[in-house]
Amino acid sequence: IDDIVSNNPKVVEDYKQGKEKALGFFVGQVMKATKGQANPSVVNKLLRERLGRE
């Protein structure tokens, strides 16, 4: 998750400006990186925590 967030600063900025679709982009990237093995609910929660503290 950290790598995906670090490599997409523009999308992080979009999310911080209230664009919820940016979160969907990150969830999609994590699912792609894990070949669909990640639990989307957990990924969503972790991303919200990660993006909230930046």
N, C-alpha and C positions, 0 to 999 in steps of 0.2 A: 504494500500500500504506500509506504514512504517513497519508494522509487517512482511510482506512477504519479503521485502528488508532486514530487520534486521536478519531474520532467514536464509538467504541464502547468506552469505558473499562470498562464492566461486563463485557464479553466478555473483555477483556484480563485482568481480575482472575480471571474463571472459569478461563481458560487457566493462569494462574500457580498456581491452586489444584489443578491437575492434571486439569482437564476437557478431554480431547483433542478433544471434539466442538466446542469453541470454535474450534479451528484450522480445522475443516471449515467453520464459519460464515464465517470470514475468506476462505478459499479460494473459497467460493461467491460472496461479495461482490465479490472481485477478478474472478472469471470473468464476473459480471454486468456489472461496470463496463467490462470489455474486450470485451463481447459475445462471450465464448467464445474470444477470440483468444490469451489467455495460456496458457502451458504450465503445467498444474497442478503438475507436479513442481518446476518452478522457483519457482512461487508459494509452494509449501509450504516450500521451503528458505529463501526470502527472509523469509517470515513467521516461521519459527523463529528466524532470526538477529535479526530486528527485535524480536520479543517477548522474546528472551533478554537483550537489553541494556537493557531498561527497568528 
